[in-house]
């Protein structure tokens, strides 16, 4: 994650080249800056939170990807201790929340997320939501001495880009700030075929037999 500033006052114009070099240096080292510099530059979190009070807060999308999220178990595990195939009903519910690469919580209605969402929706014609929950009931046929469970890969999408923030008064000494290399990911309702729910089974271990049979 890198972000940089650019001064816009007339007194800075003659030093634009030097200022650009300083901005790049700051962007590369800010997250690891010594404590003595902590108050001279805002954190990424502070910049994103300032989106609601800035004169301009704009997200510039650069790329979009639809993909399948990593497989994970949903619902409980069914154990068959009988001597014949048994049917087990598994109720599952799975919530997919939007996340980003800067570790700032995303909630519906928060300004920086709304700016991101609208910009990406306009650029790529795909809807976005901060959180989505899917629920389903499945019947599993589990073999004798086996355990069975459901695995889900969620249909997801992500978009990258950068934020541009303008302030009417100097914010940490500058009128314009950028948050570069920002990426957020979340549930993708427009590509449902990218998601899946599959049945898996395996023999019970001796410990599982002792606990469940």
C-alpha positions in Angstrom: 0.0 0.0 0.0 1.5 3.3 -1.0 0.0 6.8 -1.0 1.5 10.2 -1.8 0.7 13.9 -1.6 1.0 16.9 -3.9 1.0 20.5 -2.8 -1.1 22.9 -4.9 -0.2 26.3 -3.5 1.7 28.8 -5.8 4.7 28.8 -3.6 5.2 25.1 -4.4 5.1 25.4 -8.2 8.8 26.1 -8.7 9.8 23.0 -6.7 7.4 20.6 -8.4 10.1 18.2 -9.5 11.7 18.0 -6.1 8.4 17.7 -4.5 7.5 14.7 -6.7 10.6 12.9 -5.6 9.8 13.6 -2.0 6.3 12.4 -2.5 7.5 9.1 -3.9 9.9 8.7 -1.1 7.2 9.3 1.5 4.8 6.9 -0.3 7.4 4.1 -0.2 8.4 4.5 3.5 5.4 5.8 5.3 4.1 2.6 6.8 7.5 1.9 8.4 8.2 5.5 9.4 9.7 6.1 12.9 7.4 7.3 15.6 8.8 10.8 15.4 7.2 11.2 11.9 3.8 9.6 12.9 2.0 13.0 13.2 3.4 14.4 9.9 1.4 12.1 7.6 -2.1 10.5 7.9 -2.5 6.7 8.0 -4.5 4.9 5.3 -7.3 4.5 7.8 -7.4 8.2 8.5 -7.4 9.1 4.8 -10.3 6.7 4.0 -12.3 8.0 7.0 -11.7 11.5 5.8 -13.5 10.7 2.6 -16.7 11.8 4.3 -15.4 15.3 5.0 -13.2 15.9 2.0 -14.2 18.4 -0.7 -13.6 15.6 -3.2 -13.3 11.9 -2.6 -13.1 9.9 -5.8 -12.1 6.3 -6.6 -10.4 5.6 -9.9 -10.9 1.9 -10.9 -8.1 0.2 -12.8 -8.9 -3.5 -12.9 -11.8 -6.0 -12.3 -11.8 -9.7 -11.8 -14.5 -12.3 -11.1 -13.3 -15.5 -9.5 -14.2 -18.3 -7.1 -13.2 -17.9 -3.4 -11.3 -20.6 -1.5 -13.2 -23.8 -0.6 -14.5 -23.9 3.0 -16.9 -26.1 4.9 -20.5 -24.9 5.5 -22.9 -26.5 7.9 -22.1 -29.3 10.3 -20.4 -32.6 9.7 -22.7 -35.7 9.5 -21.4 -39.0 11.0 -22.9 -42.4 10.0 -22.4 -44.9 12.8 -24.9 -47.4 11.2 -24.2 -50.4 9.0 -26.0 -49.0 6.0 -26.2 -45.7 4.0 -28.0 -43.0 6.0 -29.5 -39.7 4.9 -28.5 -36.7 6.9 -30.0 -33.2 6.6 -27.5 -30.4 6.8 -28.7 -26.8 7.2 -26.0 -24.2 6.3 -25.7 -20.5 6.3 -22.7 -18.6 5.0 -22.0 -14.8 5.1 -19.6 -13.2 2.6 -18.4 -9.8 3.8 -16.5 -7.3 1.6 -12.8 -7.0 2.6 -9.9 -4.8 1.4 -6.2 -4.9 1.3 -5.7 -2.1 3.9 -7.5 -3.8 6.7 -10.2 -1.1 7.2 -13.6 -2.4 8.1 -16.2 -2.1 5.3 -19.8 -1.3 6.3 -22.8 -0.3 4.2 -23.3 3.5 4.2 -19.6 4.3 5.0 -18.6 7.0 2.6 -15.3 5.6 1.2 -17.1 2.3 0.5 -20.1 4.0 -1.2 -17.6 6.0 -3.4 -15.8 2.8 -4.3 -19.0 0.8 -5.0 -20.6 3.4 -7.2 -17.4 4.0 -9.2 -16.8 0.2 -9.8 -20.4 -0.4 -10.6 -20.4 2.4 -13.3 -17.0 1.2 -14.7 -17.7 -2.5 -14.9 -21.5 -2.8 -14.7 -21.5 -5.2 -11.7 -23.4 -4.7 -8.5 -21.6 -4.6 -5.1 -22.7 -5.1 -1.5 -20.9 -4.9 1.8 -22.3 -8.2 3.1 -24.4 -11.1 1.7 -25.7 -14.3 3.4 -26.7 -17.5 1.6 -28.6 -20.3 3.3 -29.7 -23.8 2.1 -30.8 -27.2 3.3 -29.1 -30.2 1.8 -29.6 -34.0 2.2 -26.4 -36.1 2.3 -26.2 -39.8 1.7 -23.4 -40.9 4.0 -21.9 -44.4 3.8 -21.5 -46.6 6.9 -18.5 -45.7 9.0 -18.0 -42.4 7.1 -18.5 -38.7 7.8 -19.9 -36.3 5.3 -19.8 -32.5 4.9 -20.5 -29.7 2.4 -17.8 -27.5 0.9 -18.5 -24.2 -0.7 -16.5 -21.9 -3.0 -18.2 -18.5 -3.1 -18.6 -16.5 -6.3 -16.5 -13.4 -5.7 -15.3 -10.3 -7.4 -12.5 -7.8 -6.8 -11.5 -4.4 -8.2 -8.4 -2.4 -7.8 -7.6 1.3 -8.2 -6.7 4.4 -6.2 -8.5 7.1 -4.2 -8.0 10.8 -4.8 -8.9 13.2 -1.9 -9.1 17.0 -2.1 -9.4 19.2 1.0 -10.5 22.9 1.3 -8.0 23.4 4.1 -4.6 21.7 4.5 -4.9 18.2 5.8 -1.7 17.1 7.4 -0.1 20.0 5.5 -1.4 19.3 2.0 -4.6 19.9 0.0 -4.5 16.7 -2.1 -3.8 13.1 -0.9 -3.9 9.8 -2.7 -4.4 6.2 -1.5 -2.8 4.0 -4.1 -3.0 0.2 -4.9 -6.4 -0.1 -3.1 -8.2 -3.4 -3.6 -11.6 -4.7 -2.3 -13.3 -8.0 -2.8 -16.8 -9.3 -2.0 -19.7 -11.5 -3.1 -20.5 -11.6 -6.8 -24.2 -11.9 -7.5 -23.7 -11.4 -11.3 -21.5 -14.5 -11.8 -23.3 -17.2 -9.8 -21.7 -20.0 -11.8 -18.4 -19.1 -10.3 -19.7 -20.5 -7.0 -20.3 -24.1 -6.0 -21.4 -26.4 -3.1 -20.1 -29.9 -3.2 -20.4 -33.0 -1.0 -17.3 -34.6 0.5 -16.9 -37.7 2.7 -14.1 -39.7 4.4 -13.8 -42.6 6.8 -14.3 -41.7 10.5 -11.2 -41.8 12.6 -11.0 -43.9 15.7 -11.4 -40.7 17.8 -14.4 -39.6 15.8 -16.0 -43.1 16.3 -15.5 -42.8 20.0 -17.0 -39.3 20.1 -20.0 -39.8 17.8 -20.9 -43.5 17.8 
